[in-house]
């Protein structure tokens, strides 16, 4: 397909280059019949403006707000800034500025305070982790009223208009159940939620629903699906009591990145007959994977989620590309034999 320059179009239309430029950029001061003739010509030749050159010439600034959990409180989020910086490096020809605000992933008030601070920077678009359902739904509705495009990752707020990058959390719960069932076909199974406000954590609820649905579909499973919710500071004592009170336990599913807490307890209590599945490639999780206390980890790839979220937002600003409504990453199953390739940055 021929790429037409402003000069080419001016010759075809029989007008000056300045007239063509005014029509393309809607600057006015063009006779109606001339404007209509030029617009029809642009449609006929399927003219696509060089957005890169336009933005470089205009020296336009793009302001992105990022509202993310603080990795100093939860190391799961540590690699997200790597992903964001990788995306920024790909578009370093443009003046893209990111104002990052980090909230305490255990504190809804801190989330809301950082959101208010971010909005004061007047972002053109926003990258956000909607960790708390109630509060996230409210701020997403506010963004929509301000006509601000948003990319969310890790957690999906299905009632919002925000775009989402991440995994099918319901399906990942089913995958975890299948893994446990494949290595232990009898006994009870338990879902372990650690350091989350369960009623406000949709991602944990979806994983639990998926896990339970798998065993609902298995007629041969005669065990019980149990649940244990652990808060920060009570993990060790409460978990020990839970394990001792349920001697028929054969499998544990930890719904976030903190499986290492449970693995440590299984080692201390010498309960190596209990199989364990969790999430994410934190160093402590990998160590327990290698020594066999954790049997499988599901890799959610937060670095890639953050990278894609930032990339989609920049491409929307710079190239006017539409942001995918939903972009689902594969559910990668990691064991002690295949972990190394996934650890590379």
C-alpha positions, 0 to 999 in steps of 0.5 A: 500500500502506497504511503502518501505524504502531505505533498502527494495529497495536496497534488491529488486534491489540487490545493496547497500543503497548508490546506491539507495540514489544516484539514487533517488537524481540524484547524479550520479556515478552509472552505466547506467544499474544499474541506469535504473534497479533501476528507473524501480523498483521505478516505479514498486513499485510506490515509494514516497519519504518521503519529510518531512524527506528529507527536515528536514534532508537537513534543507532547507530554503524556502523564500516567498515574500508577497506583500500586501496592508497596513491595516493601510490605509485600515482596510479590509486587517487587517486579512490577516496577521492572515491567513498567520500566521495560515498557517506558524504555521501549517508548523513550522517544516520547515524553512519557512521565509516570507518577507512581503512588504506593499503597499499603496492601493491607490498608484500604485507607492508605489506598484511598489516600494515595488515589487522591494524591495521584489524581492531583497530578492530573493523569491522562491515563491510569495503571492500577491494581484494584486490590480492595473490591469495594474501594477500587469499584468506587475509584474506578467509577470516579475515573470513568466520570472523569473520562480517564482510561484505566488499565488494571492488572492482577485483580479483575473488578468485573463490574467496572469499565476498566481494562484488565490484564492478568489470569483467569483466577477462577480457572487458576483455582481449578488448576490448583485443585487438579494438581493437588488431586493428581498427587493425592486422591484421598483425604481432605483438602484445605484452602488457606487465605493469608493476610487478606480481607477475604470479603473485599478480596475478589481475587481470593474468592474467585480462586476459591470458587474455582478450587471448589468447583473442580472437586464438585465435578469429581464424583470419586472425591469423598473428602471435605474441602476446608478453609482457614483464614490467617491474619498477619501475626497469627499465622504460625499458632493458628495454622498449627492448631488448624493442622492438628485439628484436621488429621485427615488433611492431605492437600493445602492450597494457598491462594496468594504468594505466601505459601512459604509460611505454610511450607515452613510450618509443615517442615516444623511439624514434620507433616510431609504427607501433606501436599502444598500448592501456592502462587508466585516465584518469591525466593522463599517459595522457590527454596521450598519448591526445591526442597519438596515442601511445596509441590507446585507454584502457579506463576502469575507473572506480575512483571509481565502484567505491569509491563503490558498494562503500561505498554497498552496505555502508552500505545493508546496515548501515542498511537491512539490504539484501542486498549484490549478490554481483557488480556489473559496470561497463561496459567504457568505451572512451576515445579522443582524441575522447570523453575529456572527459566521462569526466574530470568528477568 
